[in-house]
Every structure is written in structure tokens, then in C-alpha cells.
């Protein structure tokens, strides 16, 4: 069973406007409100492709209650750890030409809540994979990642990491099953400049040597790369008109996992699914319906580097 962990969930409010004018009332339209957070998005994508998963995270206030109830209404098992602070609300505004992201810092998570989450992970009997995604809220040190990974190591749980914290460089010593960095994260955390494919290849091999057993690297318009210690694969993209890119990477990870965790040899099929799903999510409000994924899959090309 796959569980996803979102330590800093959010309600995402997506709105559109016809431009922004200072000191004027700017009318918006097409407002949508969705239960969100990187790990939740992974679960929602997995669910779209028929893969069940459980949801873990810290939730608080009316917004936290909304997220938990929405996920439960969608059929997901949620194991919430409740905190006093209100879960954040993020705003994504598209003015017709540009996208603006207003991301709040999130609720404070006290020590007793952190201990409660560790206890839940220790006691879950059916967890085979734990996917940890997103940022840390107030009150949690990056060292908390290590506490979680130690529990997973003791239980024999495979870990998937999609985090942007510098701590990622140290966590590779725990040999995570899969990491999903992007080019910006590799530059900030590891100092890699991915200006050529040769630089990409070098980075992937070094990350593998540091302990990452598999790497899914996303590079925006340059597509994505995957390395498993044997072959390096590159997936192209399906160009779309971007409405909201916030969820695309999470959806791509969930789409990849939905294929690859069942069959580690089906790398090309997994990468096509990821690229198609990410593109369809990027042109949608929230993660969208993903109804165009079968069509877009046919347009994705894969090559072995």
C-alpha cells in the first residue's frame, strides 16, 4: 500500500482576471477551490489511475477540515494529525498572460503533533511505500525528515522523496527508492548546472552514486529524465497553454508511480504517463480531470540517452 505525506497542505484558490490594475477593484472569474498539497496531489493522481493510497499530514482549522473531508469524500483513507493553527490557503492568479503564485507559510506544528505522526507511521501495518512531498511548515526542522526515514528503514518501507530542502543531500544516505528533483533544486541543493545533456547525465550518475536508487528529473520544456543505475531515459513534452503549473509535477509523479511501482521494467510507459498527465494538469484548474492523458500519451516520445 502506498501512503503519501503532506506536512504543509493547503487549499488552493485558482482564479483568473483580465489583467491587474493597482488601486482598482480587480474582478476575477473561474474561481475554484481544491484540497491540495503536494502529497495529496500524488494520491489524487494515483487514484485517477486506479491505484489506492492513504493520506497522512498535519491539518488545522476550517481549511484543514475542508481538505480532510474532501479527500474522504473522494474515497481516500486519511490519517490526519490535527493542529491548532489554520491550514494555509494559497492563491494562484492567471491574468491572461502571466501566472502569479501567492503561497502562504502554513500552520505551526508543535512537538506533540510531530510525535503523533511518527507513532502513526510506526503503527500502520500495510505501508509498503511512503511518498514524502512538499515543504515543511513552521515548527518542523529539516531533521524531522531523518526521523521519518529512520522509522521507514526499521519497517522496511521504501521511500519516495519530492522535497526541495537542502536536507535532501543528507537523506540520500538512506537510499530512497525514488527522488524527483527539478533543475532548480539540483542547482540549489547540489550545485549542478544542467546546461547540457552531458551535465544532466553526470548529475544523474552522481546522485545514484550518493544513494538515490532511482531518479526522475523534471526539466520543464526540456522534458524529463529517468535513471535507474542501468539506463538513462529522456521523455519529451506535449506543449499546452499553461493555466496553472502548481500541480503538474505532483501529478506527473503520481502518474509515473502508478505504472512503475507495479512493473519496474515499464519505464517508458511510466514516463509517457507522467509527461501526459503533467501536461494535462498544467492546462487545468487544480489537477483537472486528466481526461486527455490517453491522447497526450500517444504524442510523447522516449529515447535512451
FIMAR-694221 format. One line per 5 residues: number of its first residue (from 1); for each residue x, y, z negated of C-alpha. Coordinates in steps of 0.05 Angstrom, whole numbers, plus 5000, padded with zeros to 4 digits. Layout:
NUM) X:Y:Z  ...
# end
This chain:
1) 5000:5000:5000  5024:5070:5017  5018:5126:4967  5031:5199:4983  5054:5250:4931
6) 5040:5325:4938  5067:5363:4879  5044:5431:4905  4977:5421:4942  4935:5477:4969
11) 4870:5498:5000  4888:5523:5069  4845:5580:5095  4853:5586:5170  4826:5650:5202
16) 4831:5686:5268  4827:5760:5285  4832:5805:5346  4895:5839:5322  4915:5871:5256
21) 4908:5946:5243  4938:5978:5180  4890:6013:5133  4829:5988:5171  4779:5933:5157
26) 4803:5875:5200  4746:5829:5216  4762:5755:5222  4726:5695:5252  4731:5619:5258
31) 4746:5613:5184  4758:5542:5159  4777:5516:5090  4813:5450:5083  4841:5406:5028
36) 4915:5409:5041  4986:5397:5021  5039:5360:5059  5028:5292:5028  4953:5298:5034
41) 4961:5313:5108  5003:5250:5115  4948:5210:5082  4895:5241:5127  4935:5224:5189
46) 4947:5153:5165  4872:5147:5153  4856:5171:5223  4898:5113:5250  4865:5063:5204
51) 4919:5058:5150  4894:5065:5078  4934:5104:5028  4928:5131:4957  4939:5204:4939
56) 4980:5229:4880  4991:5301:4858  4980:5358:4810  4914:5394:4814  4882:5451:4774
61) 4821:5497:4772  4764:5503:4822  4812:5496:4881  4844:5433:4854  4775:5403:4842
66) 4755:5421:4913  4816:5384:4942  4806:5322:4900  4732:5318:4915  4743:5330:4990
71) 4795:5274:4993  4749:5227:4954  4691:5245:4999  4735:5225:5058  4745:5157:5026
76) 4814:5164:4994  4834:5139:4926  4861:5199:4887  4900:5194:4822  4901:5267:4801
81) 4944:5296:4745  4906:5357:4720  4940:5422:4700  4911:5486:4672  4934:5533:4727
86) 4893:5541:4790  4918:5504:4852  4941:5554:4905  4904:5578:4966  4946:5592:5028
91) 4924:5636:5086  4940:5623:5159  4921:5680:5205  4924:5679:5281  4915:5748:5311
96) 4911:5724:5383  4985:5730:5397  5022:5712:5333  5012:5667:5273  5021:5694:5202
101) 5030:5648:5142  5016:5672:5071  5039:5616:5025  5029:5624:4950  5077:5594:4899
106) 5028:5546:4866  5008:5528:4795  5053:5517:4735  5064:5443:4718  5081:5431:4644
111) 5124:5375:4616  5066:5331:4594  5037:5332:4665  5105:5313:4694  5109:5254:4645
116) 5038:5233:4663  5055:5229:4737  5116:5186:4723  5073:5140:4680  5022:5133:4736
121) 5076:5114:4786  5105:5063:4737  5037:5031:4725  5010:5028:4797  5013:4955:4816
126) 5001:4958:4891  5050:5012:4912  5098:4989:4967  5115:5057:4996  5116:5126:4965
131) 5118:5186:5013  5140:5249:4977  5126:5312:5016  5128:5387:5007  5153:5439:4958
136) 5158:5439:4883  5110:5481:4840  5130:5525:4782  5155:5486:4721  5188:5429:4760
141) 5263:5425:4770  5292:5391:4832  5320:5339:4784  5249:5313:4778  5256:5282:4847
146) 5312:5239:4818  5268:5216:4760  5215:5193:4810  5265:5158:4854  5294:5121:4794
151) 5225:5094:4778  5216:5073:4851  5284:5039:4851  5265:4999:4789  5199:4978:4820
156) 5228:4962:4889  5186:5016:4922  5210:5044:4989  5212:5120:4990  5198:5167:5048
161) 5223:5238:5038  5199:5301:5073  5226:5355:5028  5265:5419:5041  5301:5423:4974
166) 5377:5423:4973  5370:5364:4925  5357:5321:4987  5432:5315:4998  5439:5280:4930
171) 5377:5237:4938  5407:5202:4998  5448:5161:4948  5382:5126:4931  5378:5101:5003
176) 5309:5126:5021  5274:5085:5074  5260:5146:5117  5273:5220:5116  5241:5272:5162
181) 5282:5336:5165  5278:5391:5217  5335:5431:5246  5327:5489:5197  5331:5441:5137
186) 5392:5406:5164  5427:5473:5172  5408:5499:5103  5420:5435:5064  5476:5400:5102
191) 5507:5457:5143  5493:5425:5211  5484:5470:5272  5445:5429:5323  5461:5469:5386
196) 5478:5408:5429  5454:5337:5433  5524:5316:5413  5515:5355:5348  5448:5320:5337
201) 5479:5252:5346  5536:5269:5299  5487:5294:5246  5442:5233:5251  5501:5185:5243
206) 5529:5224:5184  5461:5224:5149  5456:5149:5160  5526:5142:5130  5505:5182:5069
211) 5448:5134:5054  5387:5151:5095  5366:5084:5125  5323:5116:5179  5319:5189:5202
216) 5262:5222:5240  5288:5291:5261  5239:5342:5289  5265:5399:5333  5204:5436:5356
221) 5206:5447:5431  5266:5401:5436  5223:5343:5414  5244:5293:5361  5299:5243:5348
226) 5299:5178:5310  5359:5138:5286  5358:5070:5251  5432:5055:5250  5426:5018:5316
231) 5397:5064:5369  5382:5138:5375  5316:5154:5409  5290:5221:5435  5217:5238:5446
236) 5194:5294:5490  5136:5340:5474  5066:5355:5500  5061:5431:5507  4999:5462:5476
241) 4974:5530:5457  4992:5534:5383  4936:5556:5337  4964:5532:5270  5031:5496:5266
246) 5028:5486:5190  5002:5415:5190  5035:5389:5254  5098:5360:5222  5058:5324:5167
251) 5010:5295:5218  5068:5272:5261  5100:5237:5202  5034:5201:5184  5024:5182:5257
256) 5095:5154:5261  5087:5115:5196  5021:5086:5219  5057:5047:5273  5128:5039:5248
261) 5113:5013:5178  5074:4955:5209  5128:4940:5261  5198:4968:5253  5214:4948:5324
266) 5158:4992:5354  5200:5055:5352  5179:5081:5420  5105:5071:5406  5113:5105:5338
271) 5149:5165:5367  5096:5174:5422  5042:5171:5370  5078:5222:5327  5091:5271:5384
276) 5020:5266:5409  4988:5274:5341  5033:5333:5323  5016:5369:5387  4941:5358:5378
281) 4945:5382:5306  4984:5445:5326  4928:5468:5372  4874:5456:5319  4848:5487:5255
286) 4878:5445:5198  4896:5377:5225  4837:5377:5272  4802:5315:5297  4863:5285:5332
291) 4816:5263:5388  4866:5280:5443  4921:5235:5415  4908:5176:5464  4911:5225:5523
296) 4973:5261:5499  5009:5195:5483  5010:5179:5558  5048:5244:5571  5104:5233:5521
301) 5170:5207:5549  5220:5168:5506  5293:5157:5522  5350:5122:5487  5407:5171:5477
# end
